[in-house]
Amino acid sequence: MLSPFKILLAVFVLFSMSIQAQRIDKSFRLKVSDNRNLQFTSYEYLLKDDSMKISGVSDYGKSRVVYIAKKLKSKQKKAIRNFLKDFPVDSLQKEYFDDYVNFGYISSDHFPRVIELEIRTGLKQYFSKASNAYVKSYARLIDFLNTLINDDVVKINYMETDFKKTF
């Protein structure tokens, strides 16, 4: 016969596992890295379960600047989860690439655009990279991200006309 303590302990363990499973199921991490056509420069957009941080690397990779670091409101967290639920993450290719031949010349301020995505929902994680190419799925994600960003300086500018190849 089980003691009341053991029954209580078993109920507590089962309850804790249920709460943890719900927490993992609702968790997300969305990371976008964008070099904005500049060598040694990048912007990183990181959204986690409770916060958003936008930072950048400049001065030829020597300095890191934090542009925005804030807690997400519950409405924003819910919007992100809903967006990720409907976003076709599993259909993203590992890499989208277009030749640099059409790029003309390459210099530190005229560099091929590279955008990298890292998306985690629950326990699933996805990676994708676009080099010198426009990806319609990326554009949809970027448009959504821009709605969460109030500062025009760090909004992502991703125009189809800037690229020769579209996926």
C-alpha positions as CSV (number, residue, x, y, z in Angstrom):
1,M,0.0,0.0,0.0
2,L,1.3,3.4,-1.0
3,S,1.7,6.0,1.7
4,P,0.0,9.4,1.3
5,F,3.4,11.0,0.9
6,K,4.3,8.8,-2.1
7,I,0.9,9.5,-3.7
8,L,1.4,13.2,-3.2
9,L,4.9,13.0,-4.6
10,A,3.7,11.1,-7.7
11,V,0.9,13.7,-8.3
12,F,3.4,16.5,-7.9
13,V,5.9,14.9,-10.4
14,L,3.2,14.3,-13.0
15,F,1.9,17.9,-12.6
16,S,5.4,19.3,-13.0
17,M,6.0,17.3,-16.1
18,S,2.7,18.5,-17.6
19,I,3.6,22.1,-16.9
20,Q,7.1,21.7,-18.3
21,A,5.7,20.1,-21.5
22,Q,3.4,23.0,-22.0
23,R,6.2,25.5,-21.5
24,I,8.4,23.7,-24.1
25,D,5.5,23.5,-26.5
26,K,4.9,27.2,-26.3
27,S,8.6,28.2,-26.4
28,F,10.2,29.8,-29.5
29,R,13.4,31.3,-30.6
30,L,13.7,33.3,-33.8
31,K,17.1,34.6,-34.9
32,V,17.7,36.5,-38.1
33,S,21.3,37.6,-39.0
34,D,21.6,40.1,-41.9
35,N,24.8,41.6,-43.3
36,R,22.8,44.3,-45.2
37,N,25.3,44.1,-48.1
38,L,28.2,45.3,-46.0
39,Q,31.3,43.3,-45.3
40,F,32.3,42.8,-41.6
41,T,28.9,44.3,-40.5
42,S,25.8,42.4,-39.4
43,Y,22.5,42.9,-37.6
44,E,21.1,40.2,-35.4
45,Y,17.4,40.0,-34.5
46,L,16.8,37.7,-31.6
47,L,13.3,37.0,-30.3
48,K,12.9,34.5,-27.4
49,D,9.9,33.5,-25.3
50,D,9.9,36.7,-23.3
51,S,12.2,39.2,-25.0
52,M,13.5,40.9,-28.2
53,K,17.1,42.0,-28.7
54,I,18.4,43.7,-31.8
55,S,22.2,44.1,-32.0
56,G,24.8,44.8,-34.6
57,V,28.4,44.4,-35.4
58,S,30.2,47.3,-36.9
59,D,33.6,48.9,-37.3
60,Y,34.8,46.0,-39.4
61,G,33.7,43.5,-36.8
62,K,35.3,45.3,-33.8
63,S,32.2,46.8,-32.1
64,R,28.9,45.3,-30.9
65,V,26.0,47.7,-30.5
66,V,22.7,46.9,-28.8
67,Y,19.9,48.9,-30.5
68,I,16.9,47.4,-28.8
69,A,16.6,45.1,-25.8
70,K,13.1,44.8,-24.3
71,K,10.6,42.4,-22.8
72,L,7.8,41.3,-25.1
73,K,4.3,42.0,-24.2
74,S,1.9,39.1,-23.9
75,K,0.1,40.2,-27.0
76,Q,3.4,40.2,-29.0
77,K,4.4,36.8,-27.7
78,K,1.1,35.4,-28.7
79,A,1.4,37.0,-32.2
80,I,4.8,35.5,-32.7
81,R,3.6,32.0,-31.6
82,N,0.6,32.3,-34.0
83,F,2.8,33.5,-36.8
84,L,5.3,30.6,-36.3
85,K,2.5,28.1,-36.1
86,D,1.3,29.1,-39.6
87,F,4.7,29.8,-41.1
88,P,6.0,27.0,-43.3
89,V,9.3,26.5,-41.5
90,D,9.7,22.9,-42.6
91,S,9.5,23.9,-46.3
92,L,12.5,26.2,-46.1
93,Q,15.6,25.1,-47.9
94,K,18.9,24.9,-46.1
95,E,20.4,27.3,-48.6
96,Y,19.2,29.7,-51.3
97,F,22.0,31.0,-53.5
98,D,22.5,33.1,-56.6
99,D,25.8,33.6,-58.3
100,Y,27.8,36.7,-57.5
101,V,28.6,37.2,-61.3
102,N,25.6,39.5,-61.6
103,F,26.8,41.5,-58.6
104,G,29.4,43.4,-60.7
105,Y,32.1,44.4,-58.3
106,I,32.5,43.5,-54.6
107,S,33.9,45.8,-52.0
108,S,33.4,46.3,-48.3
109,D,30.4,48.6,-48.9
110,H,29.1,46.7,-51.9
111,F,28.9,43.1,-50.7
112,P,26.6,40.2,-51.4
113,R,23.6,40.1,-49.1
114,V,23.5,37.1,-46.7
115,I,20.5,36.4,-44.4
116,E,20.6,33.5,-42.0
117,L,17.5,32.2,-40.2
118,E,17.4,30.1,-37.1
119,I,13.9,29.1,-35.9
120,R,13.1,26.9,-32.9
121,T,9.6,26.1,-32.0
122,G,9.2,23.7,-29.1
123,L,12.0,21.1,-29.5
124,K,12.3,21.5,-33.3
125,Q,15.0,23.6,-34.8
126,Y,15.4,24.9,-38.4
127,F,18.3,26.7,-40.2
128,S,18.2,28.4,-43.6
129,K,20.5,30.8,-45.4
130,A,19.9,33.1,-48.4
131,S,22.9,34.4,-50.3
132,N,22.4,37.1,-52.9
133,A,18.8,35.9,-53.4
134,Y,15.2,37.0,-52.6
135,V,13.1,34.4,-50.8
136,K,9.4,35.0,-50.6
137,S,9.1,33.1,-47.3
138,Y,11.9,35.3,-45.8
139,A,10.0,38.4,-47.0
140,R,6.9,37.3,-45.2
141,L,8.9,36.7,-42.0
142,I,10.7,40.0,-42.3
143,D,7.5,41.9,-42.9
144,F,6.1,40.4,-39.7
145,L,9.3,41.2,-37.8
146,N,9.1,44.8,-38.9
147,T,5.7,45.2,-37.3
148,L,7.3,44.5,-34.0
149,I,10.1,47.0,-34.5
150,N,9.4,50.7,-33.9
151,D,12.8,52.0,-34.8
152,D,13.2,52.6,-38.6
153,V,17.0,52.4,-38.3
154,V,16.9,48.7,-37.5
155,K,13.9,47.6,-39.5
156,I,14.9,45.1,-42.2
157,N,14.8,46.4,-45.8
158,Y,14.4,43.4,-48.1
159,M,13.2,44.3,-51.6
160,E,12.7,41.9,-54.4
161,T,14.0,44.4,-56.9
162,D,17.4,44.3,-55.2
163,F,18.0,40.7,-56.4
164,K,18.1,39.0,-59.7
165,K,16.9,35.6,-58.5
166,T,13.7,34.9,-56.6
167,F,12.8,31.7,-54.8
